[in-house]
Amino acid sequence: MARDSQAALVALNRFGFGARGGASGDLINAASDPRGFVKAELARPNGVLLEAPGLQSTPQLGQAVFAYQDQVRQAREAAKETAKETAKETAKETAKAAAPAESPAQAPADQKPALRRNLSLNAAAEITGQMADAKPAENTVKPETMQPNAAPPAAKPAPQPLNVIQKTFRAEALARLQRATLAECGFTERLVAFWSNHFCISASKGELTRIWAGAFEREAIRPHVLGRFADMLKAVEQHPAMLFFLDNQQSLGPDSRAGQNRKRGLNENLAREIMELHTLGVGGGYTQEDVTSLARIITGWTFAGRQGQLGPPGSFVFNANAHQPGPQILLGKTYEPTGLAQGEAALADIARHPATANFIATKFVRHFVADDPPPALVARLRDVFVRTDGDLRAMAIALVDSDEAWKAPLTKMRSPYEFLVASGRLLARVPEDPGRYLNGLNLLGQPLWSPAGPNGFPDTNAAWAAPEGMKLRLDIAAQIGSRLGSNIDPLDLLEFAVADAASIETRRTVERAESRQQALALLLMSPEMQRR
Amino acid sequence: MTMIDCVENRLLTSRRGFLLGGASFAAWAYLPKFARAADGRDPRLVVVILRGALDGLATVAPIGDPDYAGLHGSIALTADGAHPAIRLDSFFALHPAMPEFARMYRDQHAAVIHAVATPYRDRSHFDGQDVLESGYAGPGRVQSGWLNRALEALPRGERVSSGLAVGPTTPLVLRGNAPTVGWAPVALPQADEDTAMRLAELYRHRDPALAMALSQGLQLDKAAAGNDMKPKVGNQAAQMRQVARGASKLMAADDGPRIAALAFDGWDTHANEGGPVGRLAFLLGGLDGALSEFESGLGTRWRDTVIVVATEFGRTARINGTDGTDHGTGTIALLAGGAVKGGRVIADWPGLKLANLHEGRDLKPTTDLRSVIKGVLQEQFGLSDRVLAETVFPDSAGARPMKGLVV
């Protein structure tokens, strides 16, 4: 039944995150009805939504950041005061002479941690299991030197307690990783990752995007992954994380009241990326004039700040004061001055533009099938997109139903995220701490939710099969092997991962490894695990 | 920017590695000293597992056997030439990469047991290691290891509370009910060369694009290591020494663990094994360095110490078509330490005539490795024949503890 294993491999690897180890039976299930196995996840109502205890909404998280920043500021000022006092005291003491101050270094050292005390105002702080590896040193044993083997092997101790932003980021990362690890096939999670990268923000822009990165994906991406493209587009462009990431909250209509008062004007950043990266694509038929026009149209799209003058702090608001008055011409069509509705109408039109259909279909097929996407398949998905008015579920189904997607050889390189998740699934390890994953992603050049630019992470073999990347993957695989290899049977794992679709060479390499640890590292690095 | 991130990350990691130095672990020291009543000795035992199946015939060569040179061919050791093997007696000679072991041997603090094997007679590394470490007579029993069970069997109140597992995971030999502590040098983040080589070979056959990327990546890495003034191939041997240095420091303490287990990888010399110089020589040099690190690190405790070096099985007596050796059976075990009654090669030599080889391929085992280990456990820790035959090495009554291995 080699043919079926091959199809199962396509089902699990091309569309999903690879087979799970343990008793999942993923490969067998996938082999019996490969298309049905992939599509099953699409049928689950609300199956894409991610809710985990303690994950909070964007406004709540925004307020947490504002509060945290306030406290840091206050603590810093208090520290400055104390330092002044201490300086005075020390001066007095020194003047008194005879007995020297006991340990002047102590005071400032004590104050620094106080700045970083747990300032959490929300339950996100409670979520993460990560504090397990941040236990303070017990007795005189340094955790990094010796550890009782009864306890799970701890990573390095965290030098400082995490602040609310870091805690939230880790909790969001953990929730996403757990979902990807536990999913049956992982197709919808792959779709989430695809769209999240398409409409990326970067957590490294600042504290707000860092705390919002997970919420952005949960709120703006997930509800629409199997819905309409236009709805996702609107949700994304109105999300505070995107408005902050591409600076639209600074953009003022030159003729708006705020623009006039503050002598400031347009920031075209978001408008340009909407057309270039999110919808029409480069060469999608728009001009610089269109960019400027769209920028004017979406002036006033912002989020309420810490004072909350326009609404609950951290929520999307339309600031009419900053909005450019008057009608605007975009892509040959005139949009009347209807305030917020003006921009929403423009986005709706861009979403159903033929160039958008083409751009999205191409990128979609490139991601799932091949760096050089088969043109016929692209054309078919483009037509589905147009005919269904951007129904993303219909497009996903059309992809799964196509023959090309099942016949094309598995040549795409797994991205670092896909590689790490696939490894975790195969080893049946439900992540309890996102640390190793986050470190691995940093090392391999795909830091979670933090691409270098608004075009997201690359999606080609050239990017991920690079020399340094491969060497580092091997190092990581070897580390996983030495950490977990002693308890596994590498040949069982090979069966879970690829069964009789494994090449003779791969099977032999795993069989002949000199230790289980090495066998696991080699299995994880095998072409069957690296390609999808 | 990715490159820079990575480089920084590595530097940080290795810098952490240097900080491990003065480990204190008083927390584990709630036990009384385990001392032998008779002579007040405070015995220590280190088990070193060599994963990948060490070529015993290349490490302690029977140069007096008329068939040896022919079988081992271009990689055979000789008593003369540019890199002469070190004479241990009139029949056996030691690999020239092990001068420290040779010195210990001369001082009667090291011994060799030759033509030795566990009861395992097949050729799978995984099963072979299971048998070696579990102490059971056959594969498939992987819950606990003989060293852990030996620890459990020590007299109550006198027992060493924790065995020390050196490395990122506890080797099977030390897994089980008796408590263990783990320690690993932090700076070992890189895949070893053997793994990289195997992967490159797989890619070469299955995935030329990945083969190209990987080989370039490995070259980049070597170049980077070169900038660091480090010897290019010094990595693995240096790691072995580093591991031994750290472990001996922990074990030297009055309240430190008395029993430790660690594993060195990379002994699967299928191709380009090398003779007096080359790949195996390099690894043996690392092992030699590790033994001398234990000697200096344990200080005055060295005189109470036995180190047992064992591997899952040996390699074929005849070299193969790629200047290496394949999975075989009989091999050597090494003992080192001040408590070893050394200066001897202990062997019931079966001979290397074709008819005498196991399955016409391997050095025939004439000594049960369990007898060697049981002898050491008995003389170091006073474990009874019965406990050794039933609990530590189940169903091993036939393999009597070897006498007189310990001073």
Interface residues (C-beta under 8 A of the other chain):
Chain A: E138 N139 T140 V141 K142 E144 T145 M146 Q147 P148 N149 A150 P153 K156 N442 L443 G445 A452 N461 A465 A466 P467 E468 G469 M470 K471 L472 L474 D475 A477 A478 Q479 G481 S482 R483 L484 G485 S486 D489 P490 S503 E505 T506 T509 E511 R512 A513 E514 S515 R516 Q517 Q518 A519 A521 L522 M525 S526 P527 Q530 R531
Chain B: M1 T2 M3 D5 C6 N9 R16 L19 L20 A23 S24 F25 A26 A27 W28 R51 G52 A53 S124 H125 F126 Q129 S162 L164 A165 G167 P168 T169 T170 P171 L172 P179 T180 V181 G182 W183 V186 P189 Q190 A191 D192 D194 T195 A196 R198 L199 E201 L202 Y203 H205 R206 D207 A209 L210 A213 L214 S215 Q216 G217 L218 Q219 L220 D221 L250 A263 D265 G266 W267 D268 H270
